Amino acid sequence: MITSDNTAAALLSAEYAISTERSSAADAATTRHSVRSYLDIPVSDDELHSLLALTSRAPSAFNLQPWRFIVVRDQAVKDALKDAAYGQKQVGQAPVVIALYADMDDTMANLGEVVHPDLTPEKRASTIAMLEKNFGGMTPEARANWANGQTNIALGYLLLIAKAEGFDTSPMLGFESDRVKAILGIPATATITAIVALGRGADDGFRSHRHAVERTTTFR
């Protein structure tokens, strides 16, 4: 049985844990900025697995999770990606480059993986039928754009969580998409949301410069 003193201690502990989590996220959001020079320090399999598992907690409509990741550490492949990314030095220098892309074809072919396992067989079947109808009625371009929007949510998670886990990043949209797809074997119908250099920064880069809330927000 928990005494009143123990109850108070438990509540205080829970409050402290919540405060710590908020502070960690706030610190990461405040201190994160793009870094383009990296130390030659490897990122381990365990570190990458943990980072991507946390990134995959990002929300998505209907829980479809259309994002896919390719983790590149091979120097020859990074050099090829650097060339396809207009020579951006961080692509060749960072210990890890992550290609984040949206693949709605793969998602639609495996809807059973995203429907909640606790649903009854009848509800699972009706949910899959609803998703097939809704997204099957869209053009391939519309589906691709929708999936890319969802995958951008995961990109935000990746950048924030990477900073919270002690890594620096540089997200990039400047690359030849078809060449990157060919280098990495990404399906032609997929959309590359970004490529991200990741590692431990060799310098601090520029400090963040952002609009004030008053510049971007209207309260009603």
Secondary structure, DSSP 8 states (H G I E B T S, - for coil): ---HHHHHHHHHHHHHHHHHHHHHHHHHHHH--B---B-S----HHHHHHHHHHHTT---GGG---EEEEEE--HHHHHHHHHHTTT-HHHHHSSEEEEEEE-HHHHHHTGGGTS-TTS-HHHHHHHHHHHHHHHHTS-HHHHHHHHHHHHHHHHHHHHHHHHHTT-EEEEE--S-HHHHHHHHT--TTSEEEEEEEEE-BSS---------HHHH----
